[in-house]
Amino acid sequence: MAWLVLSEDSAEGPALRADAALMAAHWDYEQSIAPLILAAGSLRADDGVTKTGSLLILDVATRPEAAAIIAGDPATKAGLRGRIEIRYWNPAILGGRVLG
């Protein structure tokens, strides 16, 4: 099952994203769960530069599993994430392949 995790940065987002050690810990965490990730990346303002949040699509069985993964991220623990939305995602086309 695929779960879309959409998060908006908190008010402290810019300062937390400037913390190289925190971002390295976040990247290490994402690499450690890479087999569960279908897609991941930062969301940006229309300027294409200013980071405003993130998108993560996880291949896990349940919403609680997806919630536990995002909660375990060092960036989440540090307060980077403001609003987090977790939704079931039914992929129809993935990587240019029609799935159903």
Summary of the structure (lengths in Angstrom):
residues: 100
radius of gyration: 13.8
end to end distance: 14.2
largest distance: 42.3
contacts: 267
relative contact order: 0.30
helix: 36%
strand: 38%
